[in-house]
Amino acid sequence: MTRSTLLTRTAFWLTLAVALVVFLFPIYWMVNTSLKPSEEIFLSPPTFYSVNWTFDAYFDVLANRPLFRYLINSFIVATGTTIVAVSLSALTAYGFTRFKIRFATAFIVFLIFTKMLPETLLIIPYFQLMSKLGLINTYLSLILAYSSFALPFAAWILIGFFRSIPTELDEAAMIDGASRLDIFLKVVLPLARPGLVAVAMFTFLLAWNAYVFALVLTTDADMFVISVGVANLVGEYQVEWNELMAAALVGAAPVLVIFSILNRHLVEAITAGALKG
Amino acid sequence: MNPTNRTAAALPAPRYGRRLKWAQRRAAAAFLAPAFIFLAFVVVFPLGQAFVTSLYRIRGLRSSFVGFDNYVRTVTDEAFWSSLGTSLVFTASCVAAHLAIGLGLALLLNRVTVARTLFRIAFLMPWIIAPAIGATIFLWMLEPQFGVINYLLQSVGAISEPIAWLGRPWSALVSVILVDVWRGVPFMMLLMLAGLQTIPIELYEAARIDGATPLQQFRYITLPNLAYLMIVGTTLDIINTIRHFDIIAVMTGGGPVSATEVLPVLLYNTAFRANRLGEAATIGILLLGIVLAFSIVYIRAMRLDRDGGRD
């Protein structure tokens, strides 16, 4: 190896390492702080690794806040949203790619517009309507609100996936006398599975991480989803930083673990969502 | 082209054509209707309601129709323009940084041959964490007295005494921008990485044989091949950033003295702190206008306005 390639190689790995440290440091700091005993938080200089590490902060915050309840709420709402968005968008994607649609362009443009609506604009009518319907503090209100952005997104990605499934398969099945619904359920859906999985995961993550709708549509502390539950601890009297970081980790860990394992699907959905499926 | 027409020979004879067409239409409608009816309820109707709300002055339980009065008041209100300015600064800085750093990281990752997936997961993590939760981590790191950022900056001598990052207008804006950069880079990085992987390696080999320097290769091969993705990705990122609410809401709530009050935060504060739903809806409709303008750029860039987005 010549000296110059050694030099570029070193520079390359050094840059990558620095970038990695910078981007992951906040996550490390969350973990590190959450494991500190209370006395250690206000040490200066701060400890980068606590030898007295403990789970006390977790026990303390869980004793005072129903974090597990928040996780369950988030799970119910995100799952509900995913089911609504994926099932409706699969039907749409099938209909859109299997039939000649007269206003195809208008349809696509409509989907894109809805997927780009500022959610802060929609919280006003949602707040008014849900108050009127008495649906504040219900899972239903959150699932409906989240579907407003999840469904267009899912439909958009799935149309791309469904397009890549050859229509000849449908035709062959049709000659064999299969109905449209049979074809959809038994021919196309199984073939679209990778796409469906990617979309489902992405929808779930969008719903899990969403904040503003839940902030407005839930007032009862038992109905908070995890993002609102954690953010609401900020600046609260009696909540120490190590407890806040423990709560943040409880909120972040489930998705970090799931999506690290299934990252391939997630990456697929992200790129497909930005471009064409 | 209707896919079923291509196999017309195998399907019912032409004289049934008309009935077939009707059946086709009914079937198409059956597949498309559920999502559309649903979207009408969860998007179109609320949107209409938002517009109607923007025409009313609402104070508590009293509301009165005022026509476009809220619009006149909003566009003559200095708070709106200052918020728009903040939004533009926030969005422009964030998007520029997302793109530059995202592209840089993508170029690095594209050359990594070992543990690619692991690197990709690591860099994706900031994006996976809920922005509202990520913001709480930074609140702690930016804490003036015990926060690690002040400590690190002081120990390398970059600052002589602790900074109250979120307590002063300029540094608060810089802080929320940095947090959004941390969160938003992975998305751009992924897009750029996807783009880089589609560039044929032969192009680089040929360039190297011709004696092109790495910089020239970047300028004449990488950039032109990525241009499309960069335009689409940037437009999408602008749309996502200008409507972003979570980070700022959690970190500063728009303060201090409105220094970080971007349009979505102004909207929220107007609606739920000042209880002025009519004015808030007006801000929302104006924000929608801005987002729609960029959506049109996105649709044009992707040529979706032709052919329903078909390749």
Interface residues (C-beta under 8 A of the other chain):
Chain A: F12 T15 L16 A19 L20 F23 L24 P26 I27 W29 M30 T33 I41 F42 L43 S44 P45 P46 V84 L88 S89 L91 T92 Y94 G95 F96 R98 F99 K100 I101 A104 T105 F107 I108 V109 I112 F113 T114 M116 L117 P118 E119 T120 L121 L122 I123 I124 P125 Y126 F127 Q128 L129 L144 A145 S147 S148 L151 P152 A155 I159 R163 T167 D170 E171 M174 I175 R180 F184 L205 W208 N209 A210 Y211 V212 L215 V216 I226 S227 V228 V230 A231 L233 V234 W241 L244 M245 A248 G251 A252 V255 L256 F259 S260 N263 R264 L266 V267 I270 T271 A274 L275 K276
Chain B: M1 N2 P3 T4 R6 T7 A10 L11 Q24 R25 A27 A28 A29 A30 F31 L32 P34 A35 F36 F38 L39 F41 V42 V43 F45 P46 L47 Q49 A50 T53 G104 L105 L108 L109 R111 V112 T117 F119 R120 I121 A122 F123 L124 M125 P126 I128 I129 A130 P131 A132 I133 G134 A135 T136 I137 F138 L139 W140 M141 E143 Q145 F146 V148 Y151 S155 W182 V185 P186 F187 L190 L191 A194 L229 V232 G233 L236 I239 I242 R243 F245 D246 A249 V250 P264 L267 Y268 A271 F272 L277 A280 A281 G284 I285 L287 L288 V291 L292 F294 S295 Y298 I299 M302 L304 D305 R306 D307 G308 G309 R310 D311
